[in-house]
Amino acid sequence: MPVLYSEKLLDHFRHPRNYGALTSPDVSYESFNPLCGDRIRIELKIENASVQEVRFRGDGCAISIAAASLLTELILATGNPTITDDQLIAALESDIKPARVQCALLPLEALRAGLKS
């Protein structure tokens, strides 16, 4: 049974992977949650239809920062930015309450909006 904040979530919050900016990203988009103030920017470098680099920046709660960090790892593992809501929530290995799901999905929202623009 998942715990409120898993060790994995806390580790990604305390030591985010792929944090920072890319030089001349092919995709760059920032999403903002006006209800809580979380802000996440996702940047991608794409070559031959495959993601070669991904970074994120932002300010937010433990859930949104950990989700952004995990999202970058999921993308880099496959080179494919097609991640589902369920995959990202499951990767957090935590009991994300309905009121906090928006925090967990904010990085994915930024990714999807960036890919459409």
Secondary structure, 3 states (H helix, E strand, C coil): CCECCCHHHHHHHHCCCCECCCCCCCEEEEEECCCCCCEEEEEEEEECCEEEEEEEEEECCHHHHHHHHHHHHHHHHHCCCCCCHHHHHHHCCECCCHHHHHHHHHHHHHHHHHHHC
